[in-house]
Amino acid sequence: MTSTVPRTGRPHLARFVKMREDRSRGRHVLLGPETVVVLNPTGADILELCDGHRSVADIVDELGRRYDRVVDDEVTQFLARLASRRWVEISDATNPDD
């Protein structure tokens, strides 16, 4: 994977992607054009915190309060995979218009 997610970046879902609870599956899903991705509970928790205001470091800290063990590399790798598919956008914390 070539892209990295800076800890200061502010992730948010891309405009064309929505996260919804799928009651028939009992899980959250990401809905994109011609795509449905079933999320595990941890992935859903990460994405619920991706509001464009919290930094990656803030998200890792919040997950650390919720779970016994949070590995920030796993969070950034998850976000990098979604960003590479253009489902998540990472705004630059130094540029609020990004």
N, C-alpha and C positions, 0 to 999 in steps of 0.2 A: 504494500500500500504506500503510495507516494505522498498523499496528503496527510498533514498532521493538523490536529485541532489544538489551538493555543488555549491555555488555562484561562486567559483573559477574554477569549471569544465568547460571544453571547448567541447561543444556538436558538433557532426557532424553526418550526415546520415551514416548508415551502408553501407558497400560496395555493398550489394545486393539491396539496396533501392534507388530509383530515384524519384525526384519530377519533375513533368511535368505539363504544362498547358494543360488542356483538353478543347479544344475549343467547343466541342459539349455540355459540361456541363457549360462552362463559368467559370470554377474554376480550381484551382490547385489540383492535385491528387498525392498521394504517390503510387508508383508502387513497389511491392515486389513480391517474388515468390508466384504465385497463389493468389495475394491480390491486390485490388485497394481500396484506402482509399480516399474519397473526403474530402478535407480540406475546412474549412471556411476561409475567408480572413485573420483573425488574426492568425490562425494556420499556414497559408502559410507565413505570414510575419515573424513569429518566426523561422520557418524552413529555410527561405532564409538567415537568419542571423547566422545559425548554420554551420559555415565554419571550425570549428576546431581551429580557431585562437582566436575568441572572447570568453570571459568567459560568463557565465550565467548572471553575474552582468552587463557586457557590453551590452548584448542583452536586458536586462530589461531597462537599461538607454536609449538605442536607441529607444526602443518601447515607452518609456516615452516622447521622443521628437516628435514621430509621433502621439500619441494618448493623449487625455486629461487625461485619467486615466488608469494606468497599475498597476496591483496587482502582485508583484513578486511571491507570492505563487501560483497564477494561472499559471504563466509561468513555474515555477519549477514542478508543478503537471502535466502539459501537457507534459513536457519533460520526467518526471519520467514514465508516462504511455507509452510513445513511447519507452523509454529505456527498460521497462519491457517486451515489445514485441520484443526487439532487432532490432527496426527500427532506433533507434538513439543510438550512442555510446557517452559516456562522458569521455573525456581524462582528466587525472589529470594534473592540471596546474603546479605541481611541478616536473612532469616527462614528458618531451616533447616527449619521445618515446612511451608513452602509447597509 
